[in-house]
Structure formats: structure tokens, C-alpha cells
Amino acid sequence: MELFHLADELGPVKILHIHEPVIGLRAIVVVDNVACGPSIGGVRMAPDVSVQEACRLARAMTMKNAAAGLAHGGGKAVIFADAKMADPAKEQLIRAFACAIKDLHDYIPGPDMGTDEACMAWVQDEIGRAVGLPRAIGGIPLDEIGATGYGLAICVDAALEFCDFALAGARLVVQGFGSVGKNVARFLVENGAVLVGVADSGGAVYNEQGLDLPTLLALKGKGGSVAHYTDGQVFASHEVIGFACDIWIPAARPDVIHHDNVDRLQARLVVPGANIPFNDEVAARLHERCVLAVPDYIANAGGVICAAVEYHGGSQIAAFQEISEKIRCNTTAVLTDMRQKEILPRQAAADMAVRRLQSAMASRRWHLF
């Protein structure tokens, strides 16, 4: 299969296809750019991820890590499987994947959609190289502490300086109520936001007077869906795009805002918890509609910042300090450039990240970019 059309001057440097028929393992690893250092990127488990999507996700990690000023490039791994499989089968698959990437030293795995700290512990046990590890083996469990959600809350706070409303009383909608979505809801509600809508794979619920977050968390803790919440209107998952709000946070799959639904979005500020929730065309359309959309790799860098701190031996306190400082600084810088240069936030973020990448690439041999 011809893959060179996926490459540009930044990468990817490697696309590894893995197939182990005895175990039933099919996976792809994309190492996009290692000019700043070995790549860090999550291991995603889903049955329907393409090579193109893996490359886009790896590039998002390159831009995210560069924008955050980390000594790491970007990568991404995808395992083609149902993440809800039984734990023994999942462990076997993850361990087989780890063995397959043992010699791929320029890729450091971390948790992502469908994988967690336990999965990274299995990887660490096999190859001694992973981030987002359980606390019991010396890690900083980024999902447990809500690192990405905390970073999103910092981003919202910084972005509100460029909006005409305050967080207190702001109506919040979260699309995707997994680890990231639950934690950002918790951080923002604690600081005065009103959660009016949430969605997961089982459905969506909306109440303009506000939803009770502890009840929703209890439902999810029992393995249920937010659609089982009784004090609100229940909808299909995709209807969450039309929920009226001030802040809309996509925290699920890629491309949830697209050409066919972008004009249904009723929000003033979009802060992505998921990578590549929309493409350049959609970003331009949101800008035309005066919706402030913070670029994904600026907003949701909390997880990888935490992972980098862990990898280099830092503490949880240091991780939170780094997340707060880097995301607030970068959000303010990108949105200031947007305003002063009259460009899209996406362009301002790309300019900043690429400048840092090119500076790093200039110091490396050409074949190690």
C-alpha cells in the first residue's frame, strides 16, 4: 500500500504494521517526529482506526509536545480490538503488543482511549518503557488524577479572557464522559460552571437548569450510561452537538464536529479534550460563526505533560505545576496572536509549534528528523 502521500517535511519517520495471527494482534505504530526527543503517544484500542487516522493522531502529538516545550516528539499506536473485552484477553493482547515494539526505542507508550494505567503496567513489565503507570509502581496515574481534565480547566480559564462571559454560571456541555470528560466536568463545576448536557456512547442527557454531577458519576461508576439519568431530556448521542451552552467540550472520538453538523453547534467556546475533533475547514467555519475554538493540542496537553514529568522522574505536584504553567501560557499566546494578527487560533498554534520543531530539527542530522 502506498503511504508516501501521508508524509511531509515533518514526518512521519516510521509507520510500523504489526500482525501476530496466533494471538490475534493487529496494530499500527506511527512515530511522527523525534527532533525534540523520543516520541510519546497513547496506545488506542478500537476496532475501526485507519492508518490515516493514526498518522493524524501522531501528528497531533508532535504538535502538542512541541507546543508544550517538551523534550519529546509525537507518536501514536492503535490496536484493532474491542476495548471492552475480558481482562485476561486484553492483557494477553497488550503484552503481545509490548513485545512487538520492544526494539522501537523512539516510541514511549502511554494510556489512551481503550487503555489505562493497568495496561501501561503490563507494557512496562514487558519492555521497561511506558508512562501513565499506576502509583504502586512509581508512576503518576494521569487518568486517576485527572491530568488532562485539569489542563482543560486551565485552558478554559485562560480562554475566557478572550470571551465576553465568565465561568461562574456558564453552561457546560461535555461530549464523551470517560476519564477526560468526567474530570474536566468536575474541575469546571467546582469553579462555578453549570453542567447542562453530557453524552456517552449510550446516549445524551440535557437539562438547562443543570445536571447533578455526583449522580452522573455514580451512574458511570456502575458501568451505566448518562442516558439513564432521570432528571433531564434524553437524546441519541449525536444530538449533543445541538445542546445550547456557553462551553462545549468534545472528549471522545476524532471528527465529532464536521461539515454536516458544525452549524448546529450552539456554543461560544470550544475546548477539545480529544485529539483532532474537527478539521481545518470546520475550524474556519467555527471562526466565521464567532465560536472561539482552542486548538486541541493546546487545550488537552495536560496528559502528555504529566507523562513527560513522570518519565523524567518528577512528582505529581511538579506535574500539576507544569500543566498549569504551560497550558495557561500557550493558550494566552495563541489567542493573543489570533487577535493581533487576525488569524485563526489553529493557524496561530501551528505557527508556534512548527517554529519550535524547525528549531529542533535544525540541530539534528537530516535522517533523524
VOPAGU-2260 file (C-alpha; in pm, 1 decimal, decimal comma):
REM VOPAGU-2260
SITE   aa  ch    i         X         Y         Z
SITE  MET   A    0       0,0       0,0       0,0
SITE  GLU   A    1     134,3     341,5     -96,6
SITE  LEU   A    2     179,9     554,2     217,7
SITE  PHE   A    3     411,4     830,5      99,7
SITE  HIS   A    4     115,5    1064,2      47,8
SITE  LEU   A    5      84,4    1074,7     428,5
SITE  ALA   A    6     433,3    1223,8     468,7
SITE  ASP   A    7     555,9    1583,8     465,1
SITE  GLU   A    8     862,5    1775,5     580,6
SITE  LEU   A    9     787,0    1696,9     946,1
SITE  GLY   A   10     724,8    1323,3     921,8
SITE  PRO   A   11     626,5    1054,2     989,3
SITE  VAL   A   12     961,8     884,6    1021,7
SITE  LYS   A   13     816,1     536,7    1078,2
SITE  ILE   A   14     489,1     353,3    1024,2
SITE  LEU   A   15     501,7       5,6    1173,9
SITE  HIS   A   16     234,8    -253,4    1098,3
SITE  ILE   A   17     210,6    -539,1    1348,0
SITE  HIS   A   18      30,8    -867,8    1283,6
SITE  GLU   A   19      50,4   -1168,6    1513,6
SITE  PRO   A   20    -215,3   -1413,4    1392,3
SITE  VAL   A   21    -173,3   -1665,9    1674,9
SITE  ILE   A   22    -258,8   -1402,7    1938,4
SITE  GLY   A   23    -496,3   -1215,7    1708,1
SITE  LEU   A   24    -294,2    -894,0    1733,1
SITE  ARG   A   25    -326,3    -627,8    1464,6
SITE  ALA   A   26    -175,0    -289,0    1536,7
SITE  ILE   A   27     -13,7      18,2    1384,4
SITE  VAL   A   28     251,0     241,3    1541,4
SITE  VAL   A   29     328,2     579,3    1388,4
SITE  VAL   A   30     641,2     764,9    1500,2
SITE  ASP   A   31     587,3    1106,9    1352,6
SITE  ASN   A   32     881,9    1327,1    1454,9
SITE  VAL   A   33    1165,8    1279,0    1704,9
SITE  ALA   A   34    1362,9    1601,8    1658,4
SITE  CYS   A   35    1286,8    1710,1    2015,3
SITE  GLY   A   36    1341,8    1363,4    2161,5
SITE  PRO   A   37    1180,7    1017,8    2169,4
SITE  SER   A   38     814,0    1026,3    2084,2
SITE  ILE   A   39     541,0     995,9    2346,3
SITE  GLY   A   40     190,5     897,7    2241,7
SITE  GLY   A   41    -101,6     694,4    2365,5
SITE  VAL   A   42    -196,3     338,4    2277,7
SITE  ARG   A   43    -553,1     348,4    2147,2
SITE  MET   A   44    -769,0      35,6    2134,0
SITE  ALA   A   45   -1058,3      45,3    1889,4
SITE  PRO   A   46   -1184,2    -180,8    1608,3
SITE  ASP   A   47   -1210,0      85,2    1339,3
SITE  VAL   A   48    -898,3     305,7    1328,7
SITE  SER   A   49    -726,4     363,1     992,3
SITE  VAL   A   50    -363,3     428,8     903,5
SITE  GLN   A   51    -464,2     781,1     804,3
SITE  GLU   A   52    -625,8     844,2    1141,9
SITE  ALA   A   53    -322,4     702,4    1323,0
SITE  CYS   A   54     -97,6     939,6    1128,7
SITE  ARG   A   55    -322,1    1236,8    1208,0
SITE  LEU   A   56    -321,4    1143,5    1576,4
SITE  ALA   A   57      58,0    1105,1    1577,4
SITE  ARG   A   58      95,5    1447,8    1413,2
SITE  ALA   A   59    -134,3    1596,0    1675,2
SITE  MET   A   60     101,7    1456,6    1938,8
SITE  THR   A   61     403,6    1606,8    1760,3
SITE  MET   A   62     237,8    1947,3    1759,2
SITE  LYS   A   63     114,7    1907,1    2116,7
SITE  ASN   A   64     455,6    1810,2    2253,9
SITE  ALA   A   65     632,8    2083,9    2058,9
SITE  ALA   A   66     383,2    2348,5    2166,1
SITE  ALA   A   67     423,9    2238,6    2527,4
SITE  GLY   A   68     801,9    2266,6    2500,3
SITE  LEU   A   69     860,4    1900,8    2588,8
SITE  ALA   A   70    1178,6    1712,0    2506,5
SITE  HIS   A   71     971,6    1460,9    2311,2
SITE  GLY   A   72     833,8    1406,4    1965,5
SITE  GLY   A   73     495,2    1269,9    1873,9
SITE  GLY   A   74     372,3     917,9    1810,3
SITE  LYS   A   75      58,9     708,1    1833,4
SITE  ALA   A   76     -26,2     340,4    1847,7
SITE  VAL   A   77    -359,3     179,8    1763,6
SITE  ILE   A   78    -458,8    -177,7    1841,7
SITE  PHE   A   79    -750,8    -308,1    1638,3
SITE  ALA   A   80    -972,5    -464,0    1905,5
SITE  ASP   A   81   -1273,8    -407,9    2129,8
SITE  ALA   A   82   -1151,5    -234,9    2445,6
SITE  LYS   A   83   -1436,7    -391,5    2642,5
SITE  MET   A   84   -1300,4    -743,9    2602,9
SITE  ALA   A   85   -1238,9    -954,2    2913,7
SITE  ASP   A   86    -930,9    -855,7    3114,3
SITE  PRO   A   87    -731,8   -1178,2    3056,4
SITE  ALA   A   88    -768,5   -1145,7    2678,2
SITE  LYS   A   89    -686,2    -776,3    2691,5
SITE  GLU   A   90    -376,3    -837,7    2898,6
SITE  GLN   A   91    -254,7   -1100,7    2652,5
SITE  LEU   A   92    -307,4    -862,1    2361,5
SITE  ILE   A   93    -135,4    -568,1    2533,6
SITE  ARG   A   94     161,2    -780,6    2638,6
SITE  ALA   A   95     195,7    -915,0    2284,0
SITE  PHE   A   96     187,3    -558,6    2151,5
SITE  ALA   A   97     455,8    -455,3    2401,0
SITE  CYS   A   98     683,0    -737,4    2290,0
SITE  ALA   A   99     636,0    -633,4    1927,7
SITE  ILE   A  100     758,9    -277,2    1997,9
SITE  LYS   A  101    1041,8    -373,4    2233,4
SITE  ASP   A  102    1312,7    -250,2    1996,6
SITE  LEU   A  103    1121,3      60,2    1883,7
SITE  HIS   A  104    1308,2     279,2    2131,3
SITE  ASP   A  105    1196,1     610,4    1984,4
SITE  TYR   A  106     835,3     541,1    2090,3
SITE  ILE   A  107     719,5     562,2    2454,9
SITE  PRO   A  108     365,5     426,1    2504,6
SITE  GLY   A  109     104,6     586,2    2728,6
SITE  PRO   A  110    -266,2     533,6    2802,6
SITE  ASP   A  111    -531,2     647,3    2557,1
SITE  MET   A  112    -887,8     564,9    2461,1
SITE  GLY   A  113    -943,3     198,9    2546,5
SITE  THR   A  114    -627,6     160,2    2757,6
SITE  ASP   A  115    -540,1     268,3    3110,8
SITE  GLU   A  116    -276,8     257,2    3384,4
SITE  ALA   A  117    -310,5    -120,7    3421,3
SITE  CYS   A  118    -236,9    -163,7    3050,6
SITE  MET   A  119      72,5      52,8    3082,4
SITE  ALA   A  120     185,4    -157,5    3378,6
SITE  TRP   A  121     173,6    -464,2    3150,7
SITE  VAL   A  122     376,8    -278,2    2887,7
SITE  GLN   A  123     627,7    -164,7    3148,7
SITE  ASP   A  124     660,1    -520,5    3278,4
SITE  GLU   A  125     742,5    -647,7    2929,4
SITE  ILE   A  126     976,3    -378,2    2795,4
SITE  GLY   A  127    1052,0    -133,7    3079,5
SITE  ARG   A  128     923,7     164,9    2881,1
SITE  ALA   A  129     584,4     329,4    2940,9
SITE  VAL   A  130     423,5     633,8    3102,9
SITE  GLY   A  131      96,3     684,2    3287,0
SITE  LEU   A  132     186,5     399,5    3521,4
SITE  PRO   A  133      -1,2     304,5    3839,2
SITE  ARG   A  134     110,6     474,5    4157,1
SITE  ALA   A  135     203,9     137,1    4307,2
SITE  ILE   A  136     495,7     101,9    4067,3
SITE  GLY   A  137     615,0     461,2    4089,7
SITE  GLY   A  138     400,2     622,4    3822,3
SITE  ILE   A  139     180,6     929,4    3812,9
SITE  PRO   A  140    -157,4     781,7    3710,2
SITE  LEU   A  141    -271,3    1061,4    3482,1
SITE  ASP   A  142    -626,1     930,4    3441,3
SITE  GLU   A  143    -670,9     881,4    3815,1
SITE  ILE   A  144    -556,2    1234,2    3898,7
SITE  GLY   A  145    -736,8    1387,5    3600,3
SITE  ALA   A  146    -428,8    1545,3    3440,4
SITE  THR   A  147    -591,1    1609,5    3102,6
SITE  GLY   A  148    -912,8    1736,6    3260,0
SITE  TYR   A  149    -717,0    1969,7    3487,2
SITE  GLY   A  150    -532,3    2110,2    3187,7
SITE  LEU   A  151    -860,7    2166,3    3005,2
SITE  ALA   A  152    -994,7    2361,2    3301,2
SITE  ILE   A  153    -681,2    2578,8    3298,4
SITE  CYS   A  154    -728,6    2632,7    2924,5
SITE  VAL   A  155   -1090,4    2736,2    2973,6
SITE  ASP   A  156    -988,5    2984,6    3240,6
SITE  ALA   A  157    -723,2    3137,9    3014,1
SITE  ALA   A  158    -952,8    3141,8    2708,8
SITE  LEU   A  159   -1228,0    3323,4    2898,7
SITE  GLU   A  160   -1004,6    3632,0    2895,9
SITE  PHE   A  161   -1088,4    3644,1    2523,6
SITE  CYS   A  162   -1463,0    3584,7    2570,5
SITE  ASP   A  163   -1748,0    3804,0    2691,4
SITE  PHE   A  164   -1870,5    3576,1    2970,9
SITE  ALA   A  165   -1734,8    3439,0    3298,4
SITE  LEU   A  166   -1704,4    3083,2    3424,2
SITE  ALA   A  167   -1945,5    3139,4    3714,1
SITE  GLY   A  168   -2285,8    3034,8    3580,6
SITE  ALA   A  169   -2152,3    2937,2    3237,1
SITE  ARG   A  170   -2346,2    2648,8    3080,9
SITE  LEU   A  171   -2121,3    2349,2    3012,7
SITE  VAL   A  172   -2172,1    2053,5    2777,4
SITE  VAL   A  173   -1930,5    1759,0    2769,1
SITE  GLN   A  174   -1937,2    1518,5    2474,3
SITE  GLY   A  175   -1769,7    1195,6    2588,2
SITE  PHE   A  176   -1799,2    1116,1    2957,3
SITE  GLY   A  177   -1495,4     894,9    3009,2
SITE  SER   A  178   -1191,9     978,7    3217,7
SITE  VAL   A  179   -1120,7    1312,4    3049,4
SITE  GLY   A  180   -1483,0    1422,9    3027,7
SITE  LYS   A  181   -1565,5    1335,0    3387,6
SITE  ASN   A  182   -1261,0    1512,5    3525,5
SITE  VAL   A  183   -1296,8    1833,0    3328,2
SITE  ALA   A  184   -1663,3    1848,4    3431,2
SITE  ARG   A  185   -1558,7    1806,6    3793,9
SITE  PHE   A  186   -1292,5    2079,5    3778,5
SITE  LEU   A  187   -1518,6    2329,1    3598,9
SITE  VAL   A  188   -1828,0    2265,2    3811,3
SITE  GLU   A  189   -1617,3    2310,6    4125,5
SITE  ASN   A  190   -1529,9    2656,6    3991,1
SITE  GLY   A  191   -1883,0    2767,6    3913,7
SITE  ALA   A  192   -1981,8    2624,9    3575,7
SITE  VAL   A  193   -2326,4    2465,6    3538,2
SITE  LEU   A  194   -2321,8    2126,0    3367,3
SITE  VAL   A  195   -2631,0    2120,5    3143,6
SITE  GLY   A  196   -2550,0    1838,8    2898,2
SITE  VAL   A  197   -2339,4    1524,7    2869,4
SITE  ALA   A  198   -2311,6    1239,6    2621,9
SITE  ASP   A  199   -2150,1     898,0    2604,4
SITE  SER   A  200   -2180,1     603,7    2367,3
SITE  GLY   A  201   -2515,1     507,1    2521,7
SITE  GLY   A  202   -2692,1     839,5    2475,6
SITE  ALA   A  203   -2707,1    1202,0    2589,1
SITE  VAL   A  204   -2899,1    1398,2    2850,7
SITE  TYR   A  205   -2978,6    1770,0    2877,8
SITE  ASN   A  206   -3131,0    1990,9    3144,7
SITE  GLU   A  207   -3099,3    2364,7    3105,1
SITE  GLN   A  208   -3132,5    2405,9    3483,4
SITE  GLY   A  209   -2829,4    2185,8    3542,3
SITE  LEU   A  210   -2740,9    1818,8    3590,3
SITE  ASP   A  211   -2625,7    1667,3    3917,8
SITE  LEU   A  212   -2264,4    1568,5    3862,5
SITE  PRO   A  213   -2235,6    1322,8    4157,0
SITE  THR   A  214   -2537,6    1132,2    4023,8
SITE  LEU   A  215   -2385,6    1112,8    3676,6
SITE  LEU   A  216   -2052,3     996,3    3818,3
SITE  ALA   A  217   -2229,9     729,0    4020,6
SITE  LEU   A  218   -2408,3     605,6    3707,2
SITE  LYS   A  219   -2079,4     578,4    3519,3
SITE  GLY   A  220   -1913,9     413,2    3818,3
SITE  LYS   A  221   -2170,3     133,2    3797,9
SITE  GLY   A  222   -2099,2      82,8    3428,6
SITE  GLY   A  223   -2412,7     263,6    3315,1
SITE  SER   A  224   -2475,7     537,2    3062,5
SITE  VAL   A  225   -2558,8     901,2    3122,6
SITE  ALA   A  226   -2877,2     821,7    2927,9
SITE  HIS   A  227   -3002,4     651,4    3246,8
SITE  TYR   A  228   -3007,7     987,7    3426,3
SITE  THR   A  229   -3372,4    1059,1    3512,6
SITE  ASP   A  230   -3387,7    1436,9    3566,6
SITE  GLY   A  231   -3343,6    1560,1    3210,3
SITE  GLN   A  232   -3429,7    1508,4    2845,3
SITE  VAL   A  233   -3265,4    1202,5    2691,7
SITE  PHE   A  234   -3135,2    1208,1    2334,0
SITE  ALA   A  235   -2924,5     998,8    2099,1
SITE  SER   A  236   -2551,2    1054,3    2148,1
SITE  HIS   A  237   -2504,4    1254,4    1828,8
SITE  GLU   A  238   -2769,1    1508,9    1932,6
SITE  VAL   A  239   -2527,7    1656,1    2188,0
SITE  ILE   A  240   -2393,2    1881,5    1912,3
SITE  GLY   A  241   -2712,9    2087,3    1930,3
SITE  PHE   A  242   -2729,4    2140,9    2308,7
SITE  ALA   A  243   -2737,9    2512,9    2388,4
SITE  CYS   A  244   -2442,4    2611,9    2608,2
SITE  ASP   A  245   -2153,9    2850,2    2656,9
SITE  ILE   A  246   -1870,3    2594,3    2673,7
SITE  TRP   A  247   -1870,4    2275,7    2463,4
SITE  ILE   A  248   -1601,1    2015,9    2529,3
SITE  PRO   A  249   -1555,3    1727,0    2284,5
SITE  ALA   A  250   -1380,9    1449,5    2478,3
SITE  ALA   A  251   -1444,0    1140,0    2266,8
SITE  ARG   A  252   -1355,7    1027,8    1915,5
SITE  PRO   A  253   -1198,5    1229,5    1630,6
SITE  ASP   A  254   -1406,1    1432,7    1383,1
SITE  VAL   A  255   -1714,4    1471,7    1601,8
SITE  ILE   A  256   -1769,0    1821,0    1458,7
SITE  HIS   A  257   -1784,5    1800,3    1082,7
SITE  HIS   A  258   -1926,1    1966,0     772,6
SITE  ASP   A  259   -2274,5    1820,8     824,9
SITE  ASN   A  260   -2323,8    1931,1    1186,7
SITE  VAL   A  261   -2096,3    2229,8    1250,3
SITE  ASP   A  262   -2377,3    2480,6    1206,6
SITE  ARG   A  263   -2587,1    2301,3    1469,7
SITE  LEU   A  264   -2331,8    2376,8    1741,5
SITE  GLN   A  265   -2476,9    2627,0    1991,7
SITE  ALA   A  266   -2171,7    2724,9    2194,9
SITE  ARG   A  267   -1942,5    3024,1    2234,6
SITE  LEU   A  268   -1624,3    2843,9    2339,2
SITE  VAL   A  269   -1499,5    2501,0    2228,0
SITE  VAL   A  270   -1213,1    2344,6    2425,4
SITE  PRO   A  271   -1124,8    1997,6    2291,5
SITE  GLY   A  272   -1047,2    1718,2    2533,2
SITE  ALA   A  273    -999,3    1477,1    2241,2
SITE  ASN   A  274    -746,0    1496,5    1961,5
SITE  ILE   A  275    -849,8    1605,1    1608,7
SITE  PRO   A  276   -1219,5    1664,2    1692,3
SITE  PHE   A  277   -1252,4    1868,0    1371,2
SITE  ASN   A  278   -1050,1    1951,4    1061,7
SITE  ASP   A  279    -920,0    2282,1     922,8
SITE  GLU   A  280   -1236,2    2351,2     722,9
SITE  VAL   A  281   -1454,4    2310,6    1029,7
SITE  ALA   A  282   -1219,2    2527,7    1236,4
SITE  ALA   A  283   -1257,3    2803,6     978,6
SITE  ARG   A  284   -1634,7    2771,4     985,3
SITE  LEU   A  285   -1642,4    2795,4    1365,3
SITE  HIS   A  286   -1430,6    3109,6    1344,3
SITE  GLU   A  287   -1673,5    3258,1    1090,2
SITE  ARG   A  288   -1956,6    3191,2    1334,0
SITE  CYS   A  289   -1764,5    3370,4    1614,9
SITE  VAL   A  290   -1716,3    3047,3    1808,5
SITE  LEU   A  291   -1377,5    3054,5    1980,9
SITE  ALA   A  292   -1225,5    2709,0    1923,3
SITE  VAL   A  293    -899,0    2649,8    2106,3
SITE  PRO   A  294    -676,3    2407,4    1910,9
SITE  ASP   A  295    -681,5    2054,3    2050,1
SITE  TYR   A  296    -307,2    2021,6    2106,2
SITE  ILE   A  297    -302,1    2343,1    2306,7
SITE  ALA   A  298    -604,6    2256,6    2520,6
SITE  ASN   A  299    -557,8    1890,1    2603,0
SITE  ALA   A  300    -182,9    1869,3    2660,2
SITE  GLY   A  301    -221,6    1805,9    3034,4
SITE  GLY   A  302    -192,7    1429,8    2999,2
SITE  VAL   A  303     127,7    1426,4    2798,1
SITE  ILE   A  304     284,8    1699,4    3012,7
SITE  CYS   A  305     215,6    1479,4    3314,7
SITE  ALA   A  306     358,0    1178,6    3128,2
SITE  ALA   A  307     678,8    1365,4    3044,2
SITE  VAL   A  308     722,3    1477,8    3404,9
SITE  GLU   A  309     678,0    1116,4    3517,0
SITE  TYR   A  310     922,3     984,6    3254,2
SITE  HIS   A  311    1190,6    1225,2    3376,0
SITE  GLY   A  312    1139,1    1137,6    3743,7
SITE  GLY   A  313     923,5    1430,4    3856,0
SITE  SER   A  314     646,9    1432,4    4115,6
SITE  GLN   A  315     270,1    1472,7    4091,2
SITE  ILE   A  316     298,0    1821,6    4239,4
SITE  ALA   A  317     553,5    1913,1    3973,2
SITE  ALA   A  318     324,0    1770,5    3705,6
SITE  PHE   A  319      30,5    1989,5    3809,1
SITE  GLN   A  320     255,9    2295,2    3821,1
SITE  GLU   A  321     390,0    2221,9    3472,0
SITE  ILE   A  322      39,7    2164,7    3334,0
SITE  SER   A  323     -89,9    2491,1    3476,9
SITE  GLU   A  324     206,5    2699,4    3362,7
SITE  LYS   A  325     242,0    2557,1    3012,5
SITE  ILE   A  326    -125,2    2542,3    2915,2
SITE  ARG   A  327    -209,1    2886,2    3051,6
SITE  CYS   A  328      93,0    3040,3    2878,8
SITE  ASN   A  329      29,7    2868,3    2545,7
SITE  THR   A  330    -344,3    2938,4    2541,6
SITE  THR   A  331    -283,9    3305,5    2608,5
SITE  ALA   A  332      -4,4    3324,8    2347,8
SITE  VAL   A  333    -211,1    3155,4    2075,8
SITE  LEU   A  334    -523,5    3362,4    2135,7
SITE  THR   A  335    -321,6    3683,9    2157,0
SITE  ASP   A  336    -166,9    3604,4    1817,3
SITE  MET   A  337    -513,0    3525,9    1684,1
SITE  ARG   A  338    -637,9    3866,9    1787,1
SITE  GLN   A  339    -331,3    4071,5    1693,8
SITE  LYS   A  340    -259,6    3900,6    1360,2
SITE  GLU   A  341    -626,5    3841,1    1273,9
SITE  ILE   A  342    -569,5    3472,8    1204,0
SITE  LEU   A  343    -743,5    3155,2    1314,0
SITE  PRO   A  344    -641,1    3008,8    1652,8
SITE  ARG   A  345    -546,4    2691,4    1467,0
SITE  GLN   A  346    -300,5    2882,1    1249,4
SITE  ALA   A  347    -151,3    3065,6    1546,8
SITE  ALA   A  348     -98,2    2736,0    1730,0
SITE  ALA   A  349      52,2    2567,4    1423,9
SITE  ASP   A  350     292,5    2856,5    1369,3
SITE  MET   A  351     414,7    2832,2    1728,8
SITE  ALA   A  352     456,9    2453,9    1725,5
SITE  VAL   A  353     627,9    2442,5    1385,5
SITE  ARG   A  354     874,8    2716,2    1484,4
SITE  ARG   A  355     982,1    2504,9    1780,7
SITE  LEU   A  356    1001,5    2190,1    1569,5
SITE  GLN   A  357    1207,6    2354,3    1298,3
SITE  SER   A  358    1447,1    2491,5    1558,0
SITE  ALA   A  359    1493,9    2140,2    1698,3
SITE  MET   A  360    1522,2    1983,6    1352,4
SITE  ALA   A  361    1796,5    2230,1    1256,9
SITE  SER   A  362    2020,8    2079,8    1522,9
SITE  ARG   A  363    1969,9    1718,9    1411,3
SITE  ARG   A  364    2107,7    1515,2    1123,5
SITE  TRP   A  365    1863,9    1505,3     833,3
SITE  HIS   A  366    1788,6    1134,0     866,3
SITE  LEU   A  367    1697,2    1171,2    1234,7
SITE  PHE   A  368    1427,7    1432,7    1195,1
